[in-house]
Structures are given as C-alpha cells and as structure tokens.
Amino acid sequence: MGSKYGTIIMGPAGAGKTTFCSALIQHLRANRRSCFYVNLDPAAEEFVYEPDLDIKDLITLEDVMEELHLGPNGGLIYCFEFLLENMDFLTDPLEEVTEEYLIIIDMPGQIELYTHVPIVPSLIKALTRGSLNISMCAAYLLESTFIVDRAKFFSGTLSAMSSMLMLELPHVNILSKMDLVKGQVARKELKRYIDPDISLLQDAPESGLVYEYKEGLDNGDPTDAQSVVKGDSYAKLNRAVGQLIDDFSLVSFLKLDAQNEDSVGAVLSYIDDAIQFHEAQEPREPNDDLAMDEDAG
C-alpha cells in the first residue's frame, strides 16, 4: 500500500474548525478528490457531512462527565486517554485508506490538548509512524476577530507557536472568519497581523500592553495588588510574550473565508504542499474525468 496523507484541524473553541472541515470536503468533492473525514471531538453534535469515523462511536464526553463526575476539560482529556488505549478504533479503518484520499481530522477546541499535555503529540506519533506512516500537516485556526483585541491575538499566536513546537509537524496557521473583519481593518494594518509585528504592542497605550522600563520609577511589582489592578505588571509580561514570538519567528497566518471557494482552495494548496500530496499522485489521463462522471451517474 502506498503513502497516506492527512491534515489535523486544530484551534481554540469557536475558531471555525468544523466549518472549515465542511468547506474543505465540499471543495475536494467539487474538484473530484477523495477524502476520509474523522471526527475526534467527543462533544460534537452537528455535521454538514457525516464523518467516516467518529470518536463518539467509541466514547462521548457526555457519558464521561455523567459517569465519572468530571468537568468538560477533564472529560475531554479522559476521552483522549481512552482513545490512546484503544488506538485500533482509529488505526484499523485508516489502514484501508489509499494514497489518493486526504484524511481530514477534526479536533476539539481545548488547546491544553495541544500545548500542555502530551496526549495529542502521542496521537500524532501513532498516526505518522509505524504501518500507517501518514504524511500529516497541522492546520491551526485562530479567529480573525482576535485582531480587534491585540492581547487576545498575541495570546492566540503564542498558543499556535506552542502547538508547532509540541507536535513537530509541518504547520499551517490560519486566520479564519475573514468575512467578519472585512472592511474593518486596512490592508496595510492587516499585514502586521498576518506576519505578527510586536510593535503592535506599542501602538495602543490605552490597551495596557505597553511596557517601557524607566530608571528610578516603579515598573510594576507583581506582588503588589495595586500594581496588578492597574495592569503594570501585565504590561511587562505581554512585551516578553511578544518578544518570544518574534525571537522564534515561526508563526505567520493565511487568510480564510470558508464561504469563498477560492480562499478554501488557496489554503488547501498550502496543505498539499506541506504534505507533498501531488508528488505521489499518478498523472491523470484526459478521459479519467469522463469515466468518473459515468460512474457517478
């Protein structure tokens, strides 16, 4: 059996991961490409396209919370620990997937799974090594409305960078829901978010993000309650976070409007390049498309 190819769709809750998966599937089908859709969110309820493999057939978050009296975060971690103990549920169906398919894995929105605990890295190792040996790319979605709140944007950027370092995969970072900020941000200003510019932290004094050390002045004591209330101690931390992002220089973003087919196609082309999908495909004869149409009919 040849190589396998896939992408794992991640990001915080509300970033539009499942919407992007649906748009991706629709685009692939419109372009006569095959895909295998895997849902690994044990709390997901509604899908535009029914998953080919669904973790809820193995375990659900609702059952875990009810039976083990866990909260949603603890329940999600338990679900993934259970999945790791029963990996044949995931690996056996994927063994049958051939190289012309793109495996799309839809993940939950708990970022601790990617950044704080080694659960998803362990899952990635199981999928990218051994008999499966899937060539995989991580797609990390961040909601474009985060750019309205610069502190939130840089926090999200730090999470994306943390995921890149933890997962050790080719990585595509995406600003989703671009239709929501259309006309609100100038193109020149938007470029400073596409390639995160830490000088953004200096451009908004009213945000409390600016930190400038001054000799002989109180520069914010984190043990002083009044300093914390005024945000002085946070300003230094935010600047340090921005500097860390700049020093690593790993994160840049693609723009995504899931309602725009060209936008979805552009993001898919980056994913294909990252996993070298097209290099392994057999050249298609001109009559192949006609044969596919006749089979569909």
N, C-alpha and C positions, 0 to 999 in steps of 0.2 A: 504494500500500500504506500502511496506517495505521501508528501508532506501535507500537513494540515495548517489552516490559517484562521486566526481569530482576533477579536478585539474585545476588551473588557471595559465596559462603560461605567465610570465612577463619578463621584462628586457629592457635595452636600445635599441634604433634602431640599426639594423644590428647584433643583437646578435644571430639570427637564430631561433627565436620563431616559425614562421610558418613552417620552415623546420623541426624543432623538432616535431611539431604537426603532420606533414605528416608522419614522421618516426614512431611516436608513433601509429598512426592509422594503418599503414602498419603492424607493429609488432603485434598489437592487432588482426587484421584480420587473420594474419598468425597463430595465436595461438587460433583461434576460440573464440575470445572475442568480445563483442559488445561495441560500443562507440557512443556517441552523440556529434558531433562536432559543437561548437558555435564560430562564428567569431564576436568579438566585436571591431574590428578595422575598423572604418568607411572610411578609406582611402585605405584598402587592395584591390588589383585588381586581383592577380593571385593565384590560389589554385591548389594543386595537387589533393586534394579531395574536392568536393563541400561541403560547410558547410550545416549541417542540419538546422541551424538557423543563419541568417546573419543580423547584425545590419544595413547593407546598405538597407535592405528592409524597414527599419523604417526611417533612416536618413543617409545622406552621407556627408562627410567632404567637398567635392567639392561644393555641394549645399549651405552649411552653409557659406563657405568662399565667395561664389559669392553673395548670397542674403543679408548677414549680414555684409559683408566687414570686416571679421575677418581674422587674420593670422592663420597659421596651428595650433599653440598651443592653441590660444583662441578658434578656431573652434572645436578642439578635446574636450576641456572642456565643450563647449556648447552641443556637441553631447551627452556627458555622462550625463549632467544635464537633457537633453531632455529624455534620456533613463530612468533615475530615476523617471521622471514624468509619464512615460508610461511603468512601470515595467511589466504590464501584457503581453507585447510583448515577454518578456523573460520568465516570470514565468509560463504562461499558457502552452506552449509546454513542459517545464521541468516537469510539474505536471504528464505528461504521461510517463515519463522515469522511467523504473523499476530498481531494485537494481543490476541486472546483467550488466548494462551498466556503462561505465566510461564516465562521462561528461568531455569533453576537451574544455576549454575556452581560445581562442587565443586573447591576449590583444595587444593594440598599444604600441609603443615604447617610449611614452612620460613619463619619470619617475616621472614628477611632479604629475601625476595622483595617484601614489602610495605613494609618500613621502611628498608632500607639501600641497595638498588639500584633504579634507575628502570624495572625490567622490567615489573612489574605496572601501574604508572602508565601506561606506554606502551601496554600491552594495553587498559587501560580507555579510553584516548583513542580507540583504534581502534574500540572497540565502541560508544562513546557519541556519536561524531561521524560525519560522512560519511553514506553512504546507509543504514547500519544505524540510527544515531541511537537507540540503546536507552536508555530511561529506567531507570537502574540504581541499586540500593541495595546497599551493602556490609553484610554481617552478620558481625560479628567475635565468635567464640565463645571464651570463657575457661572452663575447667573450674571448677566451683563448689568443688571440694576445695582450690583455691588459697587460700580464705579461712582455712583452718586454718594456713597459713604466711603471715603478713602481708607479709613481704618478697617472697615469690613473687607474692602478689596485686597489690602495687603495681608490681612489675616487669611483670606481665601487663597492668595498667591503662595503664602507660606505653607498652607496645607497641601497645595498642588506639588510644591517642591519636596515636601516631606514624603509624599507618595512616590514621587520619582525615585528618591533615594532608597526608600524601603523596598519597592517592588523590583527595581533593577530591570525594567522593561523599556523598549522604545516607547516614547511618551508623546501624546498629542494633547495639548491643553486648549480648551475651547471656551470662549465667552458665548454662552447660549442666550436665547431670547433677545437677539439683537433688535428685533422689531419693537421691543418695549422702550428702547432708548433712541430710536430713530428720530432725528430732528432735535434731540435734547442736548447732544454733545457734538461739538465741532469736530470735523475730521482730523484736524491737526491735534486737537486735545485727545482724541481717541487713540492716536498713535502712541501717546505716552502711557496708555494702559495696555495696549497690545504687546509692547515691549516695556514692561514695568519700569517706570522712571521714579527713582526715590526722591527726586526733587519735588514730586507731588506733595510729599510730607511737609515741605517748607512753604508751599504756596497757599496754605489755608490756616492762618494763625488762629482763626476762630474755632477750628476743629479740635484744638488742644493737642495736635500731633507734633507741633514744632518743639524742638529741643535745641537750645543753644547754651552751652556751658559758659558761665561768666565768673571770672575770678572774684572771690570775696563775697559772692551772693549765695543765697540758699538755692541750690539746684535741684531740690526735690528729694526729700528723705522718705523712702518707702515705709519707714517705721512711724512716720508722723501722720496721724489721721487727717489733719487739716491739709497736709500736702497731697495726700491721696485724693481727698474730696475735690481739690482744685485741679487735679489731673497732672500736676507737675511731675510726679514720679512715673506716670504712664508715658509722658512725652519722651523721656529718655529711652524707655523700653521700645516704643514704637520706632524711634530712629534706629535703634540697634537691630530690630527686625528688618527694617528696610535695607540697612547696610548688609545684613546677612544675605538677603535675596539678591542684592546687587553683586556681592562678592562671588556667590556661586554662579550667577549669570546663566541659569538653566531654563528659566521659565519665560516663555512668550506664548501668546494666545492666537488662535484662529477665531474668526467671527462666524457665528452660526445663527441663521434664521431657519428653523426647522420647517417653516411653511414655504420656503423658497427652494425649489429643486436644485437650482444651480449652486446655492450655498451648501446644501447637503452633499452634492456631488463633489464640490471642492474639498470639503472635509474628508470625504471618503478617499479621495485621491491621495491625501497625505497619509491616511491609514494604510492604504495599499502599498505606498512607497516604503513605509516603515517596516512592513512585514514581508516586502518583496513578493507580493501576491502575483503580479502579472508575469514575473520572470519564470514562474513554474508552470504557467498555463500553455497548453498546446495551441498552436495557431489555428484559428477557426476558418473553415472554408466558407466561401460566399453562400453556398446552399444550406449551410447549417441552420441559419436563422429560419429559412423556409421550412425545414424539417421540424424545427421546434414549434412553429406555428401550426403545422399539420397535426403534430402530436397533441398539442393543446386543444385543437379542435376536435 
